[in-house]
Amino acid sequence: MAPEKKFVSSKLNKFMHPRNPYRTPPSFKKLSMKFPEFRAYCTYDVSGKVHLDFKNPRAVRALTTSLLDQDFDLKVSIPDDRLVPTLPLRLNYLLWIEDLLTHAAHYDSEHFVLAIDIGVGAACVYPLLGAKRFGWCFVGTESDQLSFTSAHTNVQNNNLQDKIFLKKVESNIIFKDVIGEEKVKSWTLECKLRSKVDIAECSKKCAECEPQASQLNPQNEVNFDEGQVKAEIKKTEECSTYLYDFTMCNPPFFSCEEETDTMKKSKKDRGEPLSAPTGAIHEKVTEGGEISFITKMIEESQLFKDKIRWGVAWTFDPSLKLNQVKSKKDMATNKPLILMMPRSLMSVYSVPSAWNMINKWLHHLKVKVQVLKSSKYFISVNVKAFKATWLHQRRKERQNMRRGVGASNGNMNIDGNNSEIIENGNGRSSKRKREAGAETCGDHDGEMMMKVNICTDRDFKTNRCSEAIPKNQSSLDCSLTSSHLGSPHSISVKEIPQNHSKQENLKLTQGKDKLQNLNKGKQERLESILRCNLQVKQSGALISLEAFYLGGSSGKDGLNQLLQFMRNQLAKPTV
Ligand SMILES: C[S@@+](CC[C@H](N)C(=O)[O-])C[C@H]1O[C@@H](n2cnc3c(N)ncnc32)[C@H](O)[C@@H]1O
């Protein structure tokens, strides 16, 4: 067995989040060449394979800090006697939260996210990863002085003090002295104001917030005096409800030291633990154990129910669609569809040339492709499709041939006129014309007919869309309504009235641009027919394509159809 396989046990690996980069174990060889501190704990067998002694806490620490450096550009130090976080599991938690946020009505990938992490630990792992990988801001608490100092140093060393604020707390307190505390409030507000996205959000939410938005310059430089910040806090408290998007915690789990021994013994019965246990006793033990800790969190949450979007096992926020978030079971059953890439079609049998071929197909299908990871032996991409362009390719091919059109001109027009296929919300596609009003959409490739009411950009500008927009909604709300009806590219905002001052116009234009971006991500999720990750990898002498379903109204059938299109291309290339 390759030593990297020990990185995450096979049992755990099936629970790894589909977007977790450590589903594929890192190369210890590469890591040992890059990081001498990691190399110091490596041994090499005759075949040159690298082995790490997972029973040695120092080796485990060197692995974590080297991976943080290599994969996230984070320089982290962890004192000898403090907990060493395992990165795959920490990322799983963060990715699951990202899923939760994605399903919250307000969230978009460009949205400003502010979170609380209770008990950051000496590494400060969640805030550092959250800030670096997802761009989130954090207030972190810690009750242990040594861990607090170490976490603080890690934040400073990575120059993330604009995104992470740490507070030393007493161990009998969770949120009480944190959320309402003046310094925390000032920092969170400054942090929020620093975010340009918030300008659009604020101006949309509450007209009184607009003066503060105009104080920001495009470079994001914020210089507030104490009085201003206090005034802004008051305004924010009056006009906004939620300040924090979520709170997270990896609590100390045991109620006494003896319990940790019992756990060790029962773990032994279940087989040897993979890694050496690390951490001081107070990091693992708390009065009453984790049940008492979490109970306290739930009790205190009621005091701050309108300040945090609660969403773990309980929520006060109806916009959180918890039932759509992937469960561990879903993750475990999210097996990839696999396509073996044959040698015969490639002059050089390598991952890059296999990817070139696949990329050409994806380009032909006009899907959105984002490269996540790329190396000589592994390429991972995220794919979003808004139309089932892979369907009935052969039929289209034959029709084109009959019409005398070049077989694959790379310019696929679904039906030759100015129509497009849009999602109709029930998972089926329907044809839409770029005209206003109610219209019957024709049957397309055997898909269902439906009637849709469409407002165009022109309707919004001329206010003809009165049916779709309640009278009390602002012009920016109008754009949201429009974006729900149209394609990702048809977001529209009402024209800015002529009698506004130049400054106001600029503000509104900035707000409009931001809001359009803000809506784009959410729009894509709402309208996508298929979202999946594709991984091209070399295992031994073979190259394969693994396809993971992530979402989209076509369901896993959509992914099957996409793969069938690829299989057809391998059998009889037309692209
Ligand atoms: C299991 S460790 C988790 C550390 C880190 N979040 C991680 O996942 O690696 C729990 C941490 O919570 C801290 N802690 C315990 N009670 C706390 C409290 N009431 N408020 C803040 N931190 C606390 C401990 O000192 C310890 O660092």
The ligand as an SDF file (V2000), in Angstrom:
LIG
                    3D

 27 29  0  0  0  0  0  0  0  0999 V2000
  -10.8500   20.3890   20.4500 C   0  0  0  0  0  0  0  0  0  0  0  0
   -9.9900   21.9170   20.5290 S   0  0  0  0  0  0  0  0  0  0  0  0
  -10.2520   22.5230   18.8760 C   0  0  0  0  0  0  0  0  0  0  0  0
   -9.1830   23.4540   18.3720 C   0  0  0  0  0  0  0  0  0  0  0  0
   -9.3530   23.8530   16.8880 C   0  0  0  0  0  0  0  0  0  0  0  0
  -10.5900   24.5450   16.6460 N   0  0  0  0  0  0  0  0  0  0  0  0
   -9.2710   22.6480   15.9840 C   0  0  0  0  0  0  0  0  0  0  0  0
  -10.3000   22.2180   15.4600 O   0  0  0  0  0  0  0  0  0  0  0  0
   -8.1760   22.1320   15.7820 O   0  0  0  0  0  0  0  0  0  0  0  0
  -11.0160   22.9080   21.5250 C   0  0  0  0  0  0  0  0  0  0  0  0
  -10.4560   24.2910   21.8070 C   0  0  0  0  0  0  0  0  0  0  0  0
  -11.4490   25.0500   22.4850 O   0  0  0  0  0  0  0  0  0  0  0  0
  -10.8250   25.7930   23.5430 C   0  0  0  0  0  0  0  0  0  0  0  0
  -11.9050   26.1130   24.4900 N   0  0  0  0  0  0  0  0  0  0  0  0
  -12.4260   25.3580   25.4890 C   0  0  0  0  0  0  0  0  0  0  0  0
  -13.4460   25.9980   26.0770 N   0  0  0  0  0  0  0  0  0  0  0  0
  -13.5970   27.1870   25.4310 C   0  0  0  0  0  0  0  0  0  0  0  0
  -14.4920   28.3000   25.5540 C   0  0  0  0  0  0  0  0  0  0  0  0
  -15.4520   28.3140   26.4520 N   0  0  0  0  0  0  0  0  0  0  0  0
  -14.3400   29.3440   24.7270 N   0  0  0  0  0  0  0  0  0  0  0  0
  -13.3690   29.3380   23.7900 C   0  0  0  0  0  0  0  0  0  0  0  0
  -12.4980   28.3290   23.6340 N   0  0  0  0  0  0  0  0  0  0  0  0
  -12.6120   27.2590   24.4360 C   0  0  0  0  0  0  0  0  0  0  0  0
   -9.7310   24.8830   24.0200 C   0  0  0  0  0  0  0  0  0  0  0  0
   -8.7060   25.5740   24.6890 O   0  0  0  0  0  0  0  0  0  0  0  0
   -9.2430   24.2960   22.6890 C   0  0  0  0  0  0  0  0  0  0  0  0
   -8.2520   25.0830   22.1070 O   0  0  0  0  0  0  0  0  0  0  0  0
  1  2  1  0
  2  3  1  0
  2 10  1  0
  3  4  1  0
  4  5  1  0
  5  6  1  0
  5  7  1  0
  7  8  2  0
  7  9  1  0
 10 11  1  0
 11 12  1  0
 11 26  1  0
 12 13  1  0
 13 14  1  0
 13 24  1  0
 14 15  1  0
 14 23  1  0
 15 16  2  0
 16 17  1  0
 17 18  1  0
 17 23  2  0
 18 19  1  0
 18 20  2  0
 20 21  1  0
 21 22  2  0
 22 23  1  0
 24 25  1  0
 24 26  1  0
 26 27  1  0
M  CHG  2   2   1   9  -1
M  END
$$$$
